């Protein structure tokens, strides 16, 4: 059974972590949610079309504010305060902090 992962921050680093999980750890890791203040349509576009790394080979859609990547739904949150992100509701066991804001262990640990 795959370990469920949440990604806080879906900028360039968050998107590359997401792609690496899909490419290198299928069956081991499963991204179940992201938290990012950018709207889902923009995040979908940025995932699909990357000026540095090229076009994402899979399917990327938006439905009801969530992302659907290769047929799998990713819950999308837009919370500024990590304490408010309901990672437990989606079963996230690990959270990747990729905003660049919560760099100290104390602050990152609020997830």
N, C-alpha and C positions, 0 to 999 in steps of 0.2 A: 504494500500500500504506500502510495506516494506521500511524502511530507508536504503539507500545505504551507504555501509561502504568500505573504503579503508584501507589497512594495510601496513604500512611502516616498513619493516623488517620482514622477514619470517623465523626467527630462531625459537628456541624452544618456546619462548613466543608468537611470531606472529602466529605460527602454533596452539598453544593451544587456543589462542583467536579465531582463525578461527573455530576450532572444537567446541568450546563453543557456538559460534554463530549458527552453524549448529544444534547442539544438543538442545540448550536451548531457542533459539529465532527464530525458523522457522516462516516465515511470517511477523515477526517484523523487523528483520535485514537481509540484503542481502549483502554479500561481493561481490563487483564488480571488485576489482583490488587489486593487491599487488605490492609493490615496493621492490625489493631485488636485490643485485648485483650478487647473485649466479644464475647460469643458471637454466632454468625451469625444465630440466630433473632431476637435482639434487634435486631441491625443491619438485618435484613430488615424488621422492623416499623417501625423508625425511618425507614427509607428510604421505605416505603410511606405512612406516616401522619406528616406533619409539621405541627405545630400552627401554625407561622408561614407556611409556604409551601403548605400544602394537600396533598392526596393525590397521590401519584405516579401518573401515568396508565398506566404499563406494568405488566407482570407481575413479581412478585418472589417467588422461592421459595428454599428451602434444600435442598441435597442433599449429604449426606456432609460437612457443615461448610462447603461452598462456597455462594456466592450464585449464583442463576440469575436474571438480569434480562433480560426480553424475549427469553428463550430462549438467551441467551449466558452461559456459565459464567465466573464470576470466582473465581479461587483466593483463599482467605482464609487469611492467616497471623496468628499471635498471638504475635509476638516483641517483647520489651521492648528488646532491643539491635539497632539497625539493621544491624549487621554480620552478624547471624544471619538476616536476611530474605533468602530466596533469589530475589531479583528476577531474576537471570540465568536461573534455571530456567524462568521464564514469559516470558522475552524482553523484560522491561520496559526501555525505552530512556530513559524519563524517570520520575522519582519526585517526586510532589507531597508535600511535608512539611507536614502539617496538624495535627500534634499540639499545637503550641505549645511543645513541649519543646526541640526541636533548632533553636534560633533563630540560632545563630552558624554561619557558613559551615563552620568546621571540624567541628562536630558534625553538621550536616546532610549534609556531604559523605561521611559514613560509609556512606551508602546505596550 
